[in-house]
Amino acid sequence: MPAVQEYIANYKEAEAAQIAFAWNGKHAADFKDANQDFRWQVAAHCIQHPDAASPELLAALFRADAEWAREAWCSPGHFPQLASTLLVRGGESVLNTFVDGLYASFDTYGACHRMELPRYQLIILSETLQTRIPQCTDPQRKKQLTGALELFDKLERGVASEGWVHLPPGTPVKKIRVVWPRWYHRVWRRIKSWFG
């Protein structure tokens, strides 16, 4: 792990390529990210030793894992801990990065509901969002910021993970059925698209 510790200690933005999402463009069993192993080793060390990681490094890790999640159709197991570490170390300065990762995919959104943050941090982040939301002019971004504020509120009340199920890798499952829209739903959508 010395290479990981050295990378963390000497991290500069110019070295972000070593942990960036480097996808081969394929899915399922053929999915490959050339930097995944090293990035996840760095992330694991940063989560275990948060004071060793700069907010800039944590933000780069978080962005890369959010991109990974978008294409892998799941989120890394450490995503909630990485999000928590990012917000504790970076505070208000990393809120935009956090919100981008929160809404990167359904899986990252769900994973962030398992974050654990100190109450004081949740209060600071919520107050910052309450100031930023009225100033935001982009309707989509305003909706995302409002969603993040609601998440922080749920985390503070201890109810964020209610209704979410977390299946760790290797969980045996049975009676799985792929749910496709019924033919008449597909027809109805097509008709609606013709008429705007």
N, C-alpha and C positions, 0 to 999 in steps of 0.2 A: 503493500500500500504506500510506500514512500513516494512513488510517482504521483499518486492521487494527492497526497498531502502537499507535495511540492507544487502541483498544479494549482491547488486551492490557495496556497500561501502567496504564489506569484501571479495570480490571475490578473490578466489585463484583457480589455475588450477585444484586442487583436487575436487572442487565443480562443475566442468563442467558437471558432470552426471545429475545434476538437470535441466539443460537446453538442454541436448543432445537430438537428434532425437530418440524417443523411439517408434518405429512403431510396430503395431501388424501384419504386413505382408499382410494386406488386402487393397483393393482399393474401390473406389466409396463410397457408403453409409456406408460400413463397415470399412472404413479407420479410424484409431485412432492413435494418437501420445500422449502417456501418459504425456509428458512434455510440450505439445503445449501451453496450457493456461498460465502456469507460464512463459515459455520462451517468449511468446508474451507480457506479462505484463512487463517483464524485458526489452525487446526490446523497447516497447513504452516509458518507462521511460528514457531509454538511449538516444533515439532519441530526447525527449523533454529536457533532461538535459545532453547533450553530455560530458560536463566536468566532470560529476560524474562517467563516465564509463572508465575503462582502455581499451587500445587497445586489450589486451588479451581477455577480456570479450566480446568486440564487435566482435572479430574474431571468438570466440566460438559460439556466437549467429548467425553470418553470415554463418558459416559452417553448423550448425544445420538446419537453414532455407533453405539453398541450398539443403541439403539432403531431407528435407521435400518436397521441390518443385519437386525434381526428382521423388518422389513416388506419390505425390498428383496430378501431372499433371497440376499444376498451381503454381504461386508464391504467397507468402503472400503479402497482400496489402502494407505492410510497407517495402518491400524488397528494393526499390530504396533509401528510406530514410536511412535504415540501412547501405546499401552499401556506401552512401555518408558520413555518420557519421564515419564508419570504416576508410575510406580513409582520411578524415580530421584529425581524432585523431591518426591514425597509420602511415599515410604517406607511404613512400617507404618501411617501414618494413613489411607492410601487403599486398604488391602488389601480392605476390604469392597466398595468401588466397583469395584475391579479384578475381584474374584470375580463380582460381578453381571454385569459386561460379558463376562467370560470365558464364562459360561454363558448369555448372552443368546440365542445361536443356535449352530447347528453351525458356521456360517461364522466367528463371532467366536472360537469355541473353536479352530478350525483356524488362524486368523490369529495367535492368541497363541502358537502353537507356533513362529512365526518371529520372536519377540522376541529382542532382543539386550540383555542386561543385564550390568553388571560383576559379576564373581564375588563381590566383597564384598557387593554388594546382594542377590544371590541367597542368600547365607549368612544375612544379617540377616532377610530375608523368610521363609526357611525356619525359622529359629529362632523367629520370632514365631508362625508357624502351628503349630509343634510345641507351643507353649504354649497357643494358642487352641483347638486341636482337642479336647483332653480336656475343656475347660471348656464346650464347645458342647453345648447340650441339644436342639437341633433336629436330627433325623436327616438331613433333606435338606440343611441348611446344613453339617452336619458332613461329609457326602459331598462337597459342593462345596469346602470348605476342604481336605479330603484330596486332591482332584483338583488343586487349585492347588499344594499341596505337591509332588505327584508331577511336575507340570509344571516347577516350579523345579528339582527334582532333574534332570530330563531336560535342561533348559537348561544347568545347571551341567556335566553330562557331555557336552554338545554333541550330543545325540541326539534332541532334541525334534522336529525337522522330518522325521525319518526316517518314511517311510510316507505323508507328506502331499505332495500335488501342488498347486502354485500356478499358476493360469492367469490371467495378466494380461488386462485388457480388450483385446479385439481379437484374441485368440488364435484362429487358424482351427482349427475342429474338423470332423470328418466321422464318418459312421457313428454318429450319436447315436441312442440308442433310449430312449424313456421306459419306465421299468420300473414296472409296476403289479403289485400282488399278483395272483397267479393266482386264478381264480374259487373254487377249492376252499379257498384260504387265507382268502379273505373269508368264505366260508360257515363255515369252522372258527372264525374269530374271533367271528362272530355267535353261533354255538352256545355257545362258551365264555362269552360275555357274558350269555347267558340263565341259565347255571348258576352264575354268579359266579366 
